Amino acid sequence: MKKFIILAATTAALGFSAQAFAADCGVTPVAPALPDAATAKPAEVNATGKLIETYANDMDKWQGCMGKMIDTEIKKSNDVIDNYTKLVATVKERTTKK
C-alpha cells in the first residue's frame, strides 16, 4: 500500500509540475533535419554537423535541467509522504494509549 501511495504522489507531483518544468527548462530542443545521403554535398554535411553539435549541447543542458527539476519534485513528494506516515504513527500511538 505504501508503494502505491508513493507512486501516486510522485506521479501527481510530476504531472502538476510539467508546466513548471517547461517554464524553467525551456522547450525541448528540436533536432535539425538531416540532408538526403543520396544527394548531400560535403559542405552541406559539414554544416549539418555543426547544427547537430549545437543540438546535442542544447539537449544535454535541457536534460540536466529536467533531471534537477524532477529530483526536486520527487523530494517534495517524499517529504509529504514521510510527514503523513509520521502523522499516522503519532495519532495511532496517542489514541491507543487509553
C-alpha positions as CSV (number, residue, x, y, z in Angstrom):
1,M,0.0,0.0,0.0
2,K,2.8,2.4,0.9
3,K,4.4,1.8,-2.6
4,F,1.1,2.7,-4.2
5,I,0.8,5.9,-2.2
6,I,4.4,6.8,-3.1
7,L,3.8,6.1,-6.8
8,A,0.6,8.1,-6.8
9,A,2.0,11.1,-5.0
10,T,5.1,11.1,-7.2
11,T,3.0,10.8,-10.4
12,A,0.8,13.7,-9.2
13,A,3.7,15.9,-8.3
14,L,5.4,15.3,-11.6
15,G,2.1,15.8,-13.5
16,F,1.3,19.1,-11.8
17,S,4.8,20.4,-12.3
18,A,5.1,19.6,-16.0
19,Q,4.3,23.2,-16.9
20,A,6.8,24.5,-14.4
21,F,9.5,22.3,-16.0
22,A,8.8,23.8,-19.4
23,A,8.9,27.3,-17.9
24,D,12.2,26.7,-16.1
25,C,14.0,24.5,-18.6
26,G,12.6,25.8,-21.8
27,V,11.1,23.8,-24.7
28,T,12.7,20.5,-25.7
29,P,15.4,21.2,-28.3
30,V,14.4,20.3,-31.8
31,A,16.8,18.2,-33.9
32,P,17.9,19.7,-37.2
33,A,16.8,17.9,-40.4
34,L,19.5,15.7,-42.0
35,P,20.2,16.1,-45.7
36,D,19.5,13.3,-48.0
37,A,22.5,11.0,-48.1
38,A,22.0,10.2,-51.8
39,T,22.3,13.9,-52.8
40,A,24.1,15.7,-50.0
41,K,27.3,17.5,-50.7
42,P,30.2,17.5,-48.3
43,A,29.7,21.2,-47.4
44,E,26.1,20.5,-46.6
45,V,27.1,17.6,-44.3
46,N,29.7,19.7,-42.5
47,A,27.1,22.5,-41.9
48,T,24.7,19.9,-40.6
49,G,27.4,18.5,-38.3
50,K,27.7,21.9,-36.7
51,L,23.9,22.1,-36.2
52,I,24.0,18.6,-34.7
53,E,26.7,19.6,-32.3
54,T,24.7,22.6,-31.1
55,Y,21.6,20.4,-30.8
56,A,23.5,17.8,-28.7
57,N,24.8,20.6,-26.4
58,D,21.3,22.1,-26.0
59,M,19.8,18.7,-25.4
60,D,22.4,18.0,-22.6
61,K,21.6,21.3,-20.9
62,W,17.9,20.7,-21.2
63,Q,18.1,17.1,-19.8
64,G,20.3,18.3,-16.9
65,C,17.7,21.0,-16.0
66,M,14.8,18.5,-16.3
67,G,16.7,16.0,-14.1
68,K,17.3,18.6,-11.4
69,M,13.6,19.6,-11.5
70,I,12.4,16.0,-11.3
71,D,14.7,15.3,-8.4
72,T,13.3,18.4,-6.6
73,E,9.7,17.3,-7.1
74,I,10.4,13.7,-6.0
75,K,12.0,15.0,-2.8
76,K,8.9,17.2,-2.2
77,S,6.6,14.3,-2.7
78,N,8.7,12.0,-0.5
79,D,8.6,14.7,2.3
80,V,4.8,14.8,2.1
81,I,4.6,11.0,2.3
82,D,7.1,10.9,5.2
83,N,5.2,13.5,7.1
84,Y,1.9,11.7,6.5
85,T,3.4,8.4,7.8
86,K,4.7,10.2,10.9
87,L,1.2,11.7,11.4
88,V,-0.5,8.3,11.2
89,A,2.0,6.8,13.7
90,T,1.6,9.7,16.1
91,V,-2.2,9.6,16.0
92,K,-2.2,5.8,16.3
93,E,0.2,5.9,19.3
94,R,-1.8,8.7,21.0
95,T,-5.2,7.0,20.5
96,T,-4.2,3.5,21.5
97,K,-2.7,4.5,24.9
98,K,-6.1,4.8,26.5
